Amino acid sequence: MNYPILYSFKRCPYAMRARMAIKLAGIECEIREVRLNNKPDHMLKVSPKGTVPVLITKKKVIDESLDIINWVLSIDNVFEGNIEQNEIDLTEHLINIFDNKFKYHLDRYKYSTRYKDVDLEFHQNQCLKILNNLESLIFNSEWCFGDQLNKLDISILPFIRQFRIANSSWFDSQNEITKVKKLLNNFLDSKLFEEIMHTYEIWEEGAETSFFPSKNYNSKK
Ligand SMILES: N[C@@H](CCC(=O)N[C@@H](CS)C(=O)NCC(=O)O)C(=O)O
C-alpha cells in the first residue's frame, strides 16, 4: 500500500477537519468518498462503528477525527508551532465544548424534525451562547489565535459553518459575534476550504484510485 486510505464524506464536519489536517501537513491519501446510507464493506470491516472519517495508515486504523488530527500532528507539527501553552489548553477545552454541547444543540436546531418536541429557539440560543463565549476568547485576527491556522480553527469551523447554514440571515444579523463571523467568512473564502470541498465520485470496490488533495483527475469539481 503506497498511500494511507481515507474514507470520507464531503459535507461531514468531522471528515472536513480530518481532511484539513491532512492537507495542511502535505500528506497524500487515497480518498474514498462514501454514502452514509451505503457504507463500503471494507470500511465496516476495518471500523465496525461505521462513522467517517476513517484513516488507514501502514500501521493502524484511526477512526476518530481528533485522533486523525493528533496523528497528523505527531508527524508534522503544522499548526501548533506558534502558539502559547495556554492557547493549546484552551484549544482542547473548546474542542470538547464543540464536540459535546455545541454538536448536541446544533443537531436539535438544524435537524429539529428528526427529534420529538424540540424547542428550536432554545437550541439556537444555546449554540449562540457558546459562540459568544468563543467571541470573548479569540483574537480579532485571521484565525482564532492569530495569523496561523490552529487545531482549534480546523476542529470547530465546520460546525460553525453548519450552524450558519441552518439560518444564514439570522446568523449574519447577530452583532455580538463579529469576530466569529469574520473567522467563518475567512474560512469559507480560503483556498483550504475550496481544496477540502472538492467533489469526488462515490467510491466502489475496484474503482480507479482518487487522491486527496486532488490531483485533478478522476474526480469532478
Ligand atoms: N466521533 C466521530 C464522529 C464521526 C461522525 O459521527 N460522522 C458522521 C458523519 S458527519 C457519521 O459517519 N455518521 C454515521 C452515519 O450517519 O451512518 C469522529 O470524530 O470522527
The ligand as an SDF file (V2000), in Angstrom:
LIG
                    3D

 20 19  0  0  0  0  0  0  0  0999 V2000
  -16.6620   10.9820   16.8990 N   0  0  0  0  0  0  0  0  0  0  0  0
  -16.5980   10.7370   15.4830 C   0  0  0  0  0  0  0  0  0  0  0  0
  -17.9000   11.2030   14.8530 C   0  0  0  0  0  0  0  0  0  0  0  0
  -17.9540   10.9660   13.3530 C   0  0  0  0  0  0  0  0  0  0  0  0
  -19.3870   11.0170   12.8200 C   0  0  0  0  0  0  0  0  0  0  0  0
  -20.3550   10.9630   13.5940 O   0  0  0  0  0  0  0  0  0  0  0  0
  -19.5240   11.0910   11.4960 N   0  0  0  0  0  0  0  0  0  0  0  0
  -20.8510   11.0130   10.9210 C   0  0  0  0  0  0  0  0  0  0  0  0
  -20.9880   11.7960    9.6290 C   0  0  0  0  0  0  0  0  0  0  0  0
  -20.8770   13.5240    9.8890 S   0  0  0  0  0  0  0  0  0  0  0  0
  -21.1190    9.5550   10.5470 C   0  0  0  0  0  0  0  0  0  0  0  0
  -20.2790    8.9210    9.9650 O   0  0  0  0  0  0  0  0  0  0  0  0
  -22.2910    9.0580   10.9060 N   0  0  0  0  0  0  0  0  0  0  0  0
  -22.6610    7.7080   10.5900 C   0  0  0  0  0  0  0  0  0  0  0  0
  -23.9650    7.6100    9.8760 C   0  0  0  0  0  0  0  0  0  0  0  0
  -24.6220    8.6420    9.6600 O   0  0  0  0  0  0  0  0  0  0  0  0
  -24.3220    6.4970    9.4980 O   0  0  0  0  0  0  0  0  0  0  0  0
  -15.3740   11.4640   14.9120 C   0  0  0  0  0  0  0  0  0  0  0  0
  -14.9780   12.4890   15.4810 O   0  0  0  0  0  0  0  0  0  0  0  0
  -14.7900   11.0000   13.9130 O   0  0  0  0  0  0  0  0  0  0  0  0
  1  2  1  0
  2  3  1  0
  2 18  1  0
  3  4  1  0
  4  5  1  0
  5  6  2  0
  5  7  1  0
  7  8  1  0
  8  9  1  0
  8 11  1  0
  9 10  1  0
 11 12  2  0
 11 13  1  0
 13 14  1  0
 14 15  1  0
 15 16  2  0
 15 17  1  0
 18 19  2  0
 18 20  1  0
M  END
$$$$
